[in-house]
Amino acid sequence: MTKAHALFTAVPKLHNCAQAVVEGAGGTPEQITEMAACGGGRAPDGLCGALYGALVMCPERAEEIKAAFAKEVGALTCREIKSAAKTPCPMCVEAAAKILGSLSHS
């Protein structure tokens, strides 16, 4: 389990999906605060918040991140993930965090 997953599933709930990915990847307090508005399907363009958090942390590899996330989760937007792909939010957080981790090692 990644740090992002642990943050997202902790009780009491202090992080949405985007915040968990950003903090798990070492984001600044300012970045984490900015992500408060990006959970629950509210990330720009309807993107999954976990995916958006990963994109914020590594914008120079955005297309690579999106491709890997779509392959792993089945979609890019929160709406598609919940309706068609049926991937639970904690799994999206885990996928985004693992993708970021793999990029930092490549």
Secondary structure, 3 states (H helix, E strand, C coil): CCHHHHHHHCCCCCCCHHHHHHHHCCCCHHHHHHHHHHCCCCCHHHECHHHHHHHHHCHHHHHHHHHHHHHHHCCCEHHHHHHHHCCCHHHHHHHHHHHHHHHHCC
